[in-house]
Amino acid sequence: MNSEIKTNPRSLDGAAAPIKDAASVILVRDGASGIEVFLQRRVKGMAFAGGMTVFPGGRVDSADGSPDIGWSGPSPEWWGRQWGTDSATSRQLVLAAVRETFEECGVLLAGPSADGAVSTPPGGIEGREMLERHKLSFSDYLRREKLIVLSGMLKPWSNWITPSVEPRRYDTRFFVAALPAGQIADDATSEADAAEWMSPTDAIQSWCDGTSMLLPPTWSQLHSLCAFDSVSDVMESRRIVDTVIPEIVQDVGAGPLLFPGSDLYIRVGGTLPWQR
């Protein structure tokens, strides 16, 4: 689906906020009864998606374009074809995905060679905090620890653009990655106050029960993963990435927000950001 936004009910001058590139990583692992995904609840005071349950991720940083970051796996040109963008932007997106995942939950999709990721990321929590506080660049960290980014551990999954009603807008590329052997995803980040592994079905049920809040893009990714029984099924699946731009219908006040599956999302109790 590639819809166009028709109106911006919250804008006073009709101008939508600028769109920034962002990356989000859906970490998956095999659980006792099927696949599980790693989810975080963002701190309520966050300017964007405060209080929402999300996947690790964030916007592209200018440093993500550093040319001296070691790379293995599918090339930026290949990633550009998946995302429909140029190789420079796609390189930044992959690096942002790896960096943000490490900063937010301690999972590092990098290793000393193309053979695989480290089992224990070097530097500990101190290294992550230095990255998060911009006291150390990601390229400097990788170079110091003699590591390269493993782009082959990521799989392109979905692309959503924030609707024009929001004061902060992102062109977010969702990646899927299997949790590397030996690594542990944690909640040691200032941006989240809770984190846990859940099956996609349980995560959606928690939202239906009112114990968590899922924005449409997060709900949509969880819904798509309910069809898979194992991590290998997910990673080996054929995936066509469409760009989803939710559509605002002009003649229904400030909504509804239309996107693939929006009828189901609204029917089971979903609320839109400006309706809370």
C-alpha positions in Angstrom: 0.0 0.0 0.0 1.3 3.4 -0.9 -1.4 6.0 0.1 -1.2 9.8 0.2 -2.0 11.9 3.2 -5.0 14.1 2.4 -5.1 16.6 5.2 -3.3 17.6 8.4 -6.0 18.4 11.0 -3.5 19.5 13.7 -1.5 21.9 11.6 -2.5 25.6 11.8 -0.7 26.6 8.6 -1.3 23.5 6.6 2.4 22.6 6.6 3.5 19.2 7.8 6.6 18.6 9.8 9.8 17.5 7.9 10.4 13.8 7.6 13.6 12.3 9.1 15.0 8.9 8.3 14.8 6.3 11.1 15.4 2.6 11.7 13.8 0.1 14.0 14.8 -3.5 14.7 12.5 -6.3 15.5 14.6 -8.8 17.5 13.3 -12.3 17.4 14.2 -15.5 19.1 12.7 -19.0 19.4 10.6 -19.6 22.5 9.0 -22.6 24.1 5.8 -22.1 22.1 7.0 -20.3 19.0 8.8 -17.1 18.2 9.2 -14.2 20.6 9.9 -10.5 20.0 11.7 -8.0 22.2 9.6 -5.1 23.2 10.3 -1.9 25.2 7.9 0.5 26.9 9.2 4.0 26.2 9.4 6.5 29.1 6.2 8.6 29.3 8.1 11.8 29.1 9.6 11.0 25.7 8.8 13.6 23.0 7.9 10.9 20.5 5.7 7.8 21.3 6.0 8.3 25.1 4.5 5.4 27.0 4.2 3.3 23.9 5.4 -0.3 23.6 7.9 -0.3 20.7 10.9 -2.1 19.2 14.4 -0.7 19.7 15.2 2.0 17.2 15.6 5.7 16.5 16.5 8.3 13.9 19.5 8.3 11.7 22.4 10.3 13.1 24.9 12.2 10.9 27.7 10.0 12.3 26.0 7.0 10.8 27.5 8.1 7.5 31.0 7.5 8.6 33.0 5.9 5.8 35.4 4.0 8.1 32.9 1.6 9.6 33.8 -2.0 8.7 31.0 -3.8 6.8 30.2 -7.3 5.8 27.1 -8.8 4.1 24.7 -7.3 1.6 26.1 -4.1 0.1 24.6 -0.6 0.6 23.6 -0.9 -3.1 21.6 -4.0 -2.3 19.9 -2.4 0.6 19.1 0.6 -1.5 17.1 -1.6 -3.9 15.2 -3.0 -0.9 14.3 0.4 0.5 14.0 2.2 -2.8 16.7 4.7 -1.9 20.3 5.5 -2.7 23.2 3.5 -1.3 24.4 6.3 1.0 21.0 6.6 2.7 20.7 2.8 2.9 24.1 2.5 4.5 23.1 5.1 7.1 19.9 3.1 7.8 21.7 -0.1 8.4 24.3 1.5 10.6 21.5 3.3 12.6 19.7 0.0 13.0 22.8 -1.7 14.4 23.8 1.3 16.6 20.3 1.9 18.1 19.8 -1.7 18.9 23.1 -1.8 20.8 22.5 1.4 22.6 18.9 0.6 23.6 19.2 -3.1 24.6 22.8 -4.2 24.4 22.5 -6.5 21.4 25.3 -5.9 18.9 25.0 -7.1 15.3 28.7 -6.9 14.7 31.7 -9.2 15.0 35.4 -9.5 14.4 34.8 -11.1 11.0 32.0 -12.1 8.6 31.8 -15.4 10.5 29.3 -14.1 13.1 28.5 -11.7 15.9 30.3 -11.5 19.2 28.7 -13.6 21.9 29.4 -10.8 24.5 29.6 -7.2 23.3 32.9 -5.6 24.5 32.9 -2.4 26.6 30.0 -3.4 28.8 27.3 -0.9 29.9 29.9 1.9 30.1 30.6 1.7 26.4 26.9 1.9 25.6 26.4 4.9 27.9 29.2 6.7 26.2 27.5 6.1 22.8 24.1 7.2 24.1 25.6 10.4 25.5 27.6 11.0 22.3 30.9 10.8 24.2 32.0 8.1 21.8 31.0 7.6 18.2 29.8 4.2 16.9 32.6 4.1 14.3 35.2 4.8 17.1 33.7 2.1 19.2 33.8 -0.5 16.4 37.3 0.5 15.5 38.5 0.3 19.1 37.1 -3.1 19.5 38.1 -4.3 16.0 34.6 -5.1 14.9 32.6 -4.8 11.7 28.9 -4.4 11.1 27.2 -7.6 9.9 24.4 -6.4 7.6 23.5 -9.9 6.7 22.0 -10.4 10.1 19.3 -7.9 9.2 16.3 -8.5 7.0 14.2 -5.7 5.5 10.6 -6.0 6.8 8.5 -2.9 6.4 8.5 0.8 5.8 6.2 3.3 7.5 6.0 7.1 7.2 4.5 9.0 10.1 1.3 10.7 9.1 1.2 14.5 8.7 -0.9 15.1 11.9 2.2 14.4 14.0 4.6 17.2 15.0 7.5 14.7 14.6 7.6 12.7 11.5 9.8 9.7 10.5 10.4 7.6 7.5 11.0 4.4 9.5 12.5 1.2 8.0 11.7 -1.8 10.1 14.3 -4.6 10.1 14.1 -8.1 11.5 17.1 -9.7 13.2 17.6 -12.9 15.1 19.1 -12.6 18.6 22.8 -13.5 18.3 23.9 -16.6 20.2 25.1 -15.8 23.7 23.8 -12.2 23.7 21.1 -10.9 26.1 18.7 -8.1 25.4 18.2 -5.9 28.5 16.4 -2.8 29.7 19.5 -0.7 30.5 18.5 2.4 28.7 17.2 5.8 29.8 14.6 5.7 27.0 12.5 2.8 28.3 11.2 1.9 31.8 10.3 -1.7 31.0 11.3 -4.4 28.5 10.4 -8.0 27.9 10.2 -10.9 25.4 6.7 -11.8 24.3 5.1 -13.8 21.5 3.5 -11.6 18.9 0.1 -13.0 19.8 0.6 -12.2 23.6 1.8 -8.8 22.8 -1.3 -8.0 20.8 -3.5 -9.6 23.5 -1.8 -7.3 26.1 -2.8 -4.3 23.9 -6.3 -5.6 23.5 -6.6 -6.0 27.3 -5.4 -2.4 27.8 -2.2 -3.2 29.6 0.0 -1.8 26.8 -0.2 0.8 24.0 0.7 0.0 20.4 0.9 2.5 17.6 -0.3 1.2 14.2 3.2 0.4 12.9 4.2 -1.7 15.9 0.8 -3.5 15.9 1.2 -4.1 12.2 4.6 -5.7 12.5 3.5 -7.9 15.4 0.4 -9.0 13.4 2.6 -9.9 10.4 4.8 -12.1 12.6 1.9 -14.1 14.0 2.0 -16.3 10.9 5.5 -17.7 11.7 6.4 -20.6 13.9 10.2 -20.2 14.1 13.0 -17.6 13.7 14.3 -19.6 10.6 10.8 -19.3 9.1 10.9 -15.5 9.5 14.5 -15.0 8.2 14.0 -17.3 5.2 10.6 -15.9 4.2 10.2 -13.9 1.0 9.2 -10.3 1.9 8.1 -7.5 -0.4 8.5 -4.2 1.4 5.8 -1.6 0.6 5.9 1.9 1.9 2.9 2.6 4.1 1.8 6.2 4.4 -1.4 6.2 6.6 -4.2 8.2 5.0 -6.2 10.8 6.9 -9.9 10.9 5.8 -11.0 14.5 5.6 -14.7 14.1 6.3 -14.5 12.3 9.7 -13.1 14.9 12.0 -9.6 14.1 13.0 -9.7 10.6 11.7 -9.8 7.8 11.0 -6.3 6.8 10.1 -6.4 4.4 7.2 -3.6 1.8 6.7 -3.4 -1.9 5.9 -5.4 -3.6 8.6 -6.7 -0.4 10.1 -10.3 -1.8 10.3 -9.1 -4.6 12.6 -6.9 -2.3 14.6 -9.8 0.1 15.3 -12.3 -2.6 15.8 -10.4 -4.3 18.6 -9.9 -1.1 20.5 -7.0 0.9 19.0 -6.9 4.6 19.6 -5.0 7.2 17.5 -2.4 9.5 19.1 -4.6 12.6 19.0 -7.6 10.8 20.5 -5.9 10.0 23.8 
